[in-house]
C-alpha cells in the first residue's frame, strides 16, 4: 500500500540545534551552550568551552557534524549566506597501477565543479503568485 500523505521527519537533535542556534544568534550564549552540550553529552563528548564570540561558529560546526548526510547543509549555508566561502569544487584521487612498478601513481583530479551565484540564496516567486498580488515583487536577481 502506498502512502499518499507526506511524512514530516525531524530529529530531536535538530530541534536542540535549532534552539541553540537561535539563542547564539540572539546573544543568549549560556542557553545556547546548555542546549548544545545536551546534545554532546549523549555521546560522551566534552562540553563546549568556546568564548561567547566564537559560540555561533561552534553551534554551526555542531550542526554540520550532527546533521551530516541528512540534506541540511545546503539549506544551512543558504540561511547563513556563507556559500561562497564553503562551496568548493570536489576533488578525488585517481590511482593507477602500472605493470612492473612497485608503487601506484596518484593524481588529484577535479570530480565536480561547483558554481555559486548569489541568486541561489532565494528561490524565484512563481509568476502566478506575482499576478495574484500587485504589491508582491520578485526576489532579487530573477
ChimeraX commands (.cxc) that place a marker at each C-alpha (Angstrom):
marker #1 position 0.00,0.00,0.00 radius 0.5
marker #1 position 1.37,3.37,-0.99 radius 0.5
marker #1 position 1.07,6.31,1.39 radius 0.5
marker #1 position -0.47,9.48,-0.01 radius 0.5
marker #1 position 0.31,11.73,2.94 radius 0.5
marker #1 position 3.82,13.24,3.09 radius 0.5
marker #1 position 5.74,12.30,6.20 radius 0.5
marker #1 position 7.47,15.13,8.05 radius 0.5
marker #1 position 10.60,14.00,9.82 radius 0.5
marker #1 position 12.65,15.97,12.33 radius 0.5
marker #1 position 15.06,14.56,14.87 radius 0.5
marker #1 position 15.26,15.74,18.47 radius 0.5
marker #1 position 18.91,16.61,17.83 radius 0.5
marker #1 position 17.85,19.04,15.12 radius 0.5
marker #1 position 15.35,20.68,17.47 radius 0.5
marker #1 position 18.09,21.18,20.08 radius 0.5
marker #1 position 20.46,22.58,17.44 radius 0.5
marker #1 position 17.79,24.92,16.04 radius 0.5
marker #1 position 17.16,26.31,19.51 radius 0.5
marker #1 position 20.87,26.59,20.32 radius 0.5
marker #1 position 21.50,28.39,17.03 radius 0.5
marker #1 position 18.66,30.86,17.67 radius 0.5
marker #1 position 19.96,31.54,21.19 radius 0.5
marker #1 position 23.53,32.05,19.97 radius 0.5
marker #1 position 22.38,34.45,17.24 radius 0.5
marker #1 position 20.37,36.43,19.83 radius 0.5
marker #1 position 23.35,36.66,22.18 radius 0.5
marker #1 position 21.94,34.25,24.76 radius 0.5
marker #1 position 25.21,32.35,24.94 radius 0.5
marker #1 position 24.57,30.47,28.18 radius 0.5
marker #1 position 21.34,28.99,26.85 radius 0.5
marker #1 position 22.98,28.13,23.51 radius 0.5
marker #1 position 25.86,26.41,25.30 radius 0.5
marker #1 position 23.46,24.46,27.56 radius 0.5
marker #1 position 21.43,23.01,24.68 radius 0.5
marker #1 position 24.45,22.25,22.52 radius 0.5
marker #1 position 26.08,20.48,25.47 radius 0.5
marker #1 position 22.91,18.41,25.99 radius 0.5
marker #1 position 23.47,17.04,22.52 radius 0.5
marker #1 position 27.18,16.44,23.07 radius 0.5
marker #1 position 26.71,14.69,26.43 radius 0.5
marker #1 position 24.52,11.96,24.92 radius 0.5
marker #1 position 27.56,10.64,23.01 radius 0.5
marker #1 position 30.12,11.28,25.74 radius 0.5
marker #1 position 31.73,14.38,24.21 radius 0.5
marker #1 position 33.10,17.16,26.42 radius 0.5
marker #1 position 31.17,20.39,26.87 radius 0.5
marker #1 position 31.80,23.36,24.60 radius 0.5
marker #1 position 34.32,25.77,26.04 radius 0.5
marker #1 position 34.37,28.42,23.32 radius 0.5
marker #1 position 34.18,32.06,24.26 radius 0.5
marker #1 position 30.87,33.79,23.64 radius 0.5
marker #1 position 32.14,35.45,20.47 radius 0.5
marker #1 position 33.04,32.05,18.95 radius 0.5
marker #1 position 29.88,30.24,20.04 radius 0.5
marker #1 position 27.88,30.96,16.87 radius 0.5
marker #1 position 30.59,29.28,14.78 radius 0.5
marker #1 position 30.75,26.38,17.27 radius 0.5
marker #1 position 27.00,25.75,17.01 radius 0.5
marker #1 position 27.19,25.94,13.21 radius 0.5
marker #1 position 30.01,23.39,13.25 radius 0.5
marker #1 position 27.97,21.16,15.54 radius 0.5
marker #1 position 25.07,21.28,13.03 radius 0.5
marker #1 position 27.45,20.41,10.20 radius 0.5
marker #1 position 28.70,17.32,12.03 radius 0.5
marker #1 position 25.46,16.13,13.67 radius 0.5
marker #1 position 23.25,16.51,10.59 radius 0.5
marker #1 position 25.77,15.22,8.06 radius 0.5
marker #1 position 24.13,13.19,5.33 radius 0.5
marker #1 position 20.63,14.42,6.17 radius 0.5
marker #1 position 20.36,17.08,3.42 radius 0.5
marker #1 position 20.53,20.01,5.85 radius 0.5
marker #1 position 23.86,21.58,4.91 radius 0.5
marker #1 position 22.65,23.17,1.67 radius 0.5
marker #1 position 19.83,24.93,3.48 radius 0.5
marker #1 position 22.11,25.96,6.36 radius 0.5
marker #1 position 24.66,27.64,4.11 radius 0.5
marker #1 position 21.85,29.42,2.27 radius 0.5
marker #1 position 20.31,30.63,5.53 radius 0.5
marker #1 position 23.68,31.83,6.87 radius 0.5
marker #1 position 24.65,33.25,3.45 radius 0.5
marker #1 position 28.14,31.74,3.59 radius 0.5
marker #1 position 28.01,29.77,0.35 radius 0.5
marker #1 position 30.91,31.48,-1.50 radius 0.5
marker #1 position 33.25,30.64,1.40 radius 0.5
marker #1 position 32.23,26.99,1.83 radius 0.5
marker #1 position 31.16,25.84,-1.65 radius 0.5
marker #1 position 34.33,24.47,-3.21 radius 0.5
marker #1 position 35.00,22.19,-6.12 radius 0.5
marker #1 position 35.07,18.50,-5.26 radius 0.5
marker #1 position 38.33,16.61,-5.76 radius 0.5
marker #1 position 39.19,12.93,-5.81 radius 0.5
marker #1 position 42.22,10.72,-6.23 radius 0.5
marker #1 position 42.98,8.81,-9.42 radius 0.5
marker #1 position 45.09,5.76,-8.59 radius 0.5
marker #1 position 46.76,3.87,-11.44 radius 0.5
marker #1 position 48.66,0.63,-11.09 radius 0.5
marker #1 position 51.18,0.18,-13.89 radius 0.5
marker #1 position 52.73,-3.12,-14.86 radius 0.5
marker #1 position 56.20,-3.78,-13.40 radius 0.5
marker #1 position 56.03,-0.86,-10.95 radius 0.5
marker #1 position 56.15,-1.35,-7.20 radius 0.5
marker #1 position 54.01,1.61,-6.27 radius 0.5
marker #1 position 50.88,3.02,-7.86 radius 0.5
marker #1 position 50.73,6.56,-9.26 radius 0.5
marker #1 position 48.40,9.03,-7.61 radius 0.5
marker #1 position 46.86,12.07,-9.25 radius 0.5
marker #1 position 44.42,14.52,-7.71 radius 0.5
marker #1 position 41.57,15.17,-10.11 radius 0.5
marker #1 position 38.60,17.52,-10.06 radius 0.5
marker #1 position 35.43,15.47,-9.74 radius 0.5
marker #1 position 32.82,18.20,-9.72 radius 0.5
marker #1 position 32.91,21.92,-10.41 radius 0.5
marker #1 position 30.60,23.78,-8.07 radius 0.5
marker #1 position 29.42,27.20,-9.07 radius 0.5
marker #1 position 27.58,29.57,-6.75 radius 0.5
marker #1 position 25.52,32.55,-7.82 radius 0.5
marker #1 position 24.02,34.91,-5.27 radius 0.5
marker #1 position 20.57,34.38,-6.72 radius 0.5
marker #1 position 20.70,30.82,-5.38 radius 0.5
marker #1 position 20.08,32.20,-1.87 radius 0.5
marker #1 position 16.41,32.76,-2.74 radius 0.5
marker #1 position 14.00,30.84,-4.90 radius 0.5
marker #1 position 12.05,32.74,-7.55 radius 0.5
marker #1 position 8.42,33.51,-6.84 radius 0.5
marker #1 position 6.10,31.89,-9.36 radius 0.5
marker #1 position 4.54,34.22,-11.91 radius 0.5
marker #1 position 1.03,33.13,-10.98 radius 0.5
marker #1 position 1.71,34.19,-7.37 radius 0.5
marker #1 position 3.08,37.54,-8.51 radius 0.5
marker #1 position -0.06,38.05,-10.60 radius 0.5
marker #1 position -2.29,37.44,-7.57 radius 0.5
marker #1 position -0.81,40.37,-5.64 radius 0.5
marker #1 position 0.44,43.50,-7.38 radius 0.5
marker #1 position 2.38,44.57,-4.26 radius 0.5
marker #1 position 4.49,41.41,-4.36 radius 0.5
marker #1 position 7.88,41.80,-6.03 radius 0.5
marker #1 position 10.19,39.14,-7.44 radius 0.5
marker #1 position 13.17,38.04,-5.42 radius 0.5
marker #1 position 16.46,39.74,-6.37 radius 0.5
marker #1 position 18.40,38.55,-9.42 radius 0.5
marker #1 position 15.37,36.80,-11.01 radius 0.5
marker link #1:1,2 radius 0.2
marker link #1:2,3 radius 0.2
marker link #1:3,4 radius 0.2
marker link #1:4,5 radius 0.2
marker link #1:5,6 radius 0.2
marker link #1:6,7 radius 0.2
marker link #1:7,8 radius 0.2
marker link #1:8,9 radius 0.2
marker link #1:9,10 radius 0.2
marker link #1:10,11 radius 0.2
marker link #1:11,12 radius 0.2
marker link #1:12,13 radius 0.2
marker link #1:13,14 radius 0.2
marker link #1:14,15 radius 0.2
marker link #1:15,16 radius 0.2
marker link #1:16,17 radius 0.2
marker link #1:17,18 radius 0.2
marker link #1:18,19 radius 0.2
marker link #1:19,20 radius 0.2
marker link #1:20,21 radius 0.2
marker link #1:21,22 radius 0.2
marker link #1:22,23 radius 0.2
marker link #1:23,24 radius 0.2
marker link #1:24,25 radius 0.2
marker link #1:25,26 radius 0.2
marker link #1:26,27 radius 0.2
marker link #1:27,28 radius 0.2
marker link #1:28,29 radius 0.2
marker link #1:29,30 radius 0.2
marker link #1:30,31 radius 0.2
marker link #1:31,32 radius 0.2
marker link #1:32,33 radius 0.2
marker link #1:33,34 radius 0.2
marker link #1:34,35 radius 0.2
marker link #1:35,36 radius 0.2
marker link #1:36,37 radius 0.2
marker link #1:37,38 radius 0.2
marker link #1:38,39 radius 0.2
marker link #1:39,40 radius 0.2
marker link #1:40,41 radius 0.2
marker link #1:41,42 radius 0.2
marker link #1:42,43 radius 0.2
marker link #1:43,44 radius 0.2
marker link #1:44,45 radius 0.2
marker link #1:45,46 radius 0.2
marker link #1:46,47 radius 0.2
marker link #1:47,48 radius 0.2
marker link #1:48,49 radius 0.2
marker link #1:49,50 radius 0.2
marker link #1:50,51 radius 0.2
marker link #1:51,52 radius 0.2
marker link #1:52,53 radius 0.2
marker link #1:53,54 radius 0.2
marker link #1:54,55 radius 0.2
marker link #1:55,56 radius 0.2
marker link #1:56,57 radius 0.2
marker link #1:57,58 radius 0.2
marker link #1:58,59 radius 0.2
marker link #1:59,60 radius 0.2
marker link #1:60,61 radius 0.2
marker link #1:61,62 radius 0.2
marker link #1:62,63 radius 0.2
marker link #1:63,64 radius 0.2
marker link #1:64,65 radius 0.2
marker link #1:65,66 radius 0.2
marker link #1:66,67 radius 0.2
marker link #1:67,68 radius 0.2
marker link #1:68,69 radius 0.2
marker link #1:69,70 radius 0.2
marker link #1:70,71 radius 0.2
marker link #1:71,72 radius 0.2
marker link #1:72,73 radius 0.2
marker link #1:73,74 radius 0.2
marker link #1:74,75 radius 0.2
marker link #1:75,76 radius 0.2
marker link #1:76,77 radius 0.2
marker link #1:77,78 radius 0.2
marker link #1:78,79 radius 0.2
marker link #1:79,80 radius 0.2
marker link #1:80,81 radius 0.2
marker link #1:81,82 radius 0.2
marker link #1:82,83 radius 0.2
marker link #1:83,84 radius 0.2
marker link #1:84,85 radius 0.2
marker link #1:85,86 radius 0.2
marker link #1:86,87 radius 0.2
marker link #1:87,88 radius 0.2
marker link #1:88,89 radius 0.2
marker link #1:89,90 radius 0.2
marker link #1:90,91 radius 0.2
marker link #1:91,92 radius 0.2
marker link #1:92,93 radius 0.2
marker link #1:93,94 radius 0.2
marker link #1:94,95 radius 0.2
marker link #1:95,96 radius 0.2
marker link #1:96,97 radius 0.2
marker link #1:97,98 radius 0.2
marker link #1:98,99 radius 0.2
marker link #1:99,100 radius 0.2
marker link #1:100,101 radius 0.2
marker link #1:101,102 radius 0.2
marker link #1:102,103 radius 0.2
marker link #1:103,104 radius 0.2
marker link #1:104,105 radius 0.2
marker link #1:105,106 radius 0.2
marker link #1:106,107 radius 0.2
marker link #1:107,108 radius 0.2
marker link #1:108,109 radius 0.2
marker link #1:109,110 radius 0.2
marker link #1:110,111 radius 0.2
marker link #1:111,112 radius 0.2
marker link #1:112,113 radius 0.2
marker link #1:113,114 radius 0.2
marker link #1:114,115 radius 0.2
marker link #1:115,116 radius 0.2
marker link #1:116,117 radius 0.2
marker link #1:117,118 radius 0.2
marker link #1:118,119 radius 0.2
marker link #1:119,120 radius 0.2
marker link #1:120,121 radius 0.2
marker link #1:121,122 radius 0.2
marker link #1:122,123 radius 0.2
marker link #1:123,124 radius 0.2
marker link #1:124,125 radius 0.2
marker link #1:125,126 radius 0.2
marker link #1:126,127 radius 0.2
marker link #1:127,128 radius 0.2
marker link #1:128,129 radius 0.2
marker link #1:129,130 radius 0.2
marker link #1:130,131 radius 0.2
marker link #1:131,132 radius 0.2
marker link #1:132,133 radius 0.2
marker link #1:133,134 radius 0.2
marker link #1:134,135 radius 0.2
marker link #1:135,136 radius 0.2
marker link #1:136,137 radius 0.2
marker link #1:137,138 radius 0.2
marker link #1:138,139 radius 0.2
marker link #1:139,140 radius 0.2
marker link #1:140,141 radius 0.2
marker link #1:141,142 radius 0.2
view
